[in-house]
Amino acid sequence: MSTSSSAPDTSAPALEMKAVRKVYRMGDADIIALDHASLTVQHDEIVALVGPSGSGKTTLCSIAGGILGATEGRVVVAGDDITDYDAKQLTKFRQERVGFVFQSVNLVPFLTARENLLVVDELGRRTGAAARARADQLLEELGLADRRNNLPSQLSGGQRQRVAIGRALMNEPRLVLFDEPTSALDTQLGEQVMELIRNEMKSRGTAAIVVTHDERITHFCDRSVHIVDGHLDAA
Amino acid sequence: MFLALKEMTRAKARFGLLIAAIALLVFLILFQQSLQNGLLTSFVGGIRNQSAPVLVYSVDGQRILQGSIITPDLEALVESAPGVGEVGAIHQGTFTVTSADGAFDASLLGYADPALGAPTTIVEGRLAESLDEVVASSADAESGFDIGDVVRVEPGGLELTVVGLADQAQINAGPTLYGTVDTFLDALRAQNPDAGTPLPNVLGVAPADGTTVDEVVASINAQSDELDAFTKDDAADATPGVAQVRQSFQVIFLLYGLVIPCVTGLFFLIVTFQKAGALTLLRAIGAPAGRLVASLLIQAVLIVGLGYLIGTLLYTPVSQLRLGGIPLEFETAAVITWAIVLMALGLLSSLVAARRVLAIDPVQATTGAGVGR
């Protein structure tokens, strides 16, 4: 299956993971980061993936987003079975089909807020004027219209996170993966960002997985899935 | 292109400094190239730019025009060598000459046949046609050796009128005059009435029809161990000191040739480490590694290209100057050659950083790690 030739299946779940295992080889030992994890996320569902540090939540998120390959199991994103994709196909898949908001580095420091959104189009389809219009619209919706020409260093933590959300939505993904989106923010700002995430996802009918270890923000999600030592407790 | 240009625009000081450093190095390279060529031309340009395709020295002369003496026996051997066409005597001596600008030690070359020893790079005027006429090297025109100027050979006071100027026609880095053999003998006798008739210093030789220059050189050298025949370019290169000067400059060029890729390579390596997070993020959101490498190479091309352009612009006015009597020239061939060499080295050096970029694992975006961590 090619990511470029197949259009997203809007009726299909945003994510289907079936019995996914991820095993890391460390010296002579095998470290099981994910153990037969199965998870289905519906097309407009927001799922909180909750677990302590080292529980495997980032690994699950990375596999769902095509950043990491699974050792075993099956991964289907919006109808695309990415299980056997090679590195090149996964790159294209990430470029076109999913959105990411990472915990640490989220923006390119030498690009303005607007350019951080436009870079998604530059790396992929290069639609030009349409991309510029979409970036402007997203920045407007995210309350950043007056900050579009600011560099990340000129933005507050909350504003940077909002730009990252805008970037994650630029390629109109079916699934957006948020890795600890509020970890660097205070409680109030964290809640504002979560509310924004919820509003943006729901208004677009876009599914999301929010990785967090903070139970206080899970109420912004439709449901929570707990992960401990690579095992999911509910799917 | 988008990423490459945006980054350069946002980090003007950083990239500007590198461009300035490269421009300075390019300027130094080109300037030294001109200096080398100017120096060599002022020493042996007259040998390279005279009309005899082959010059024959006596071995005892150790490839120095004035030190070589061709005896009648050697001359006869040259004339009888297979493939030799025309043979003409060339005399050379150093004379004290006064011009409007003062006294100079000037070389005077006298040729028996204009086709075998006269300068070939006349840029103004004509060859000498009478006893009191000479052609001067154009580099000395402003020192009282311009067309119409009268110079005096001292002592004796023989007056010679400059009727032509020849480019790159100096010998021994001083004013150089070209006239007929009779003019040379007049100058010699004016200086020393008892001089008699000296033997020629070298012979100019033209190959016979159907014989190449290299064949005639081999043929003459086979005649006797006392003969040293060269093509005119080889004769210039074989002049004592020329190889040493060239070798010294080559060492300098080699060092410059190493400094530029080192500076460029280290710069991009440092920048790659510094923006490791951004590169990892871009890989994670779907930037192909090749695109990021292309962006880096575009920057390398732009930096080396701009540095080269600025360096060449700085070099252009300097290349029109005279440096301690050595006329510099804009070396077009050197500018083109160094542009290709430095661009290739610049790109090659940035491949180390490119390797780092290719090694980025997008999963590092989830851990906050980046290049080389």
Contacts between the chains, C-beta under 8 A, distances in Angstrom:
chain1	res1	chain2	res2	distance
A	58	B	366	4.9
A	58	B	367	7.7
A	61	B	366	7.2
A	62	B	363	5.6
A	62	B	366	5.3
A	67	B	284	5.8
A	67	B	362	5.0
A	67	B	363	5.1
A	67	B	365	7.1
A	67	B	366	6.7
A	68	B	363	5.1
A	88	B	288	7.5
A	91	B	283	7.8
A	91	B	286	5.6
A	91	B	287	7.6
A	91	B	288	5.4
A	91	B	289	7.9
A	91	B	362	7.9
A	92	B	286	6.9
A	93	B	286	7.7
A	94	B	284	6.9
A	94	B	285	6.2
A	94	B	286	4.0
A	94	B	362	7.4
A	95	B	285	7.1
A	95	B	286	2.7
A	95	B	287	7.5
A	96	B	286	7.1
A	100	B	284	6.1
A	100	B	285	5.8
A	100	B	365	7.4
A	102	B	281	6.9
A	102	B	284	7.1
A	102	B	365	5.3
A	102	B	366	6.3
A	103	B	366	7.2
A	103	B	368	7.1
A	104	B	277	7.4
A	104	B	365	7.9
A	104	B	367	7.9
A	104	B	368	3.7
A	105	B	277	3.8
A	105	B	278	6.9
A	105	B	280	6.8
A	105	B	281	5.1
A	105	B	365	6.7
A	105	B	368	6.5
A	105	B	370	7.7
A	106	B	281	6.8
A	107	B	281	7.5
A	108	B	3	7.9
A	108	B	278	4.5
A	108	B	281	6.5
A	108	B	282	6.6
A	109	B	275	7.3
A	109	B	277	7.9
A	109	B	278	5.9
A	110	B	6	6.1
A	110	B	7	4.7
A	110	B	10	4.2
A	110	B	11	6.5
A	110	B	275	7.5
A	110	B	278	7.3
A	111	B	6	5.8
A	111	B	10	7.8
A	115	B	6	6.3
A	118	B	2	7.9
A	119	B	2	7.2
A	119	B	3	7.1
A	119	B	282	7.2
A	119	B	285	8.0
A	120	B	285	6.5
A	120	B	286	7.6
A	122	B	2	4.6
A	122	B	3	7.3
A	123	B	282	7.2
A	123	B	285	7.2
A	123	B	286	5.6
A	123	B	287	4.8
A	123	B	288	7.6
A	123	B	291	6.6
A	124	B	286	6.5
A	151	B	10	7.1
A	167	B	285	7.3
A	171	B	286	8.0
A	179	B	366	5.9
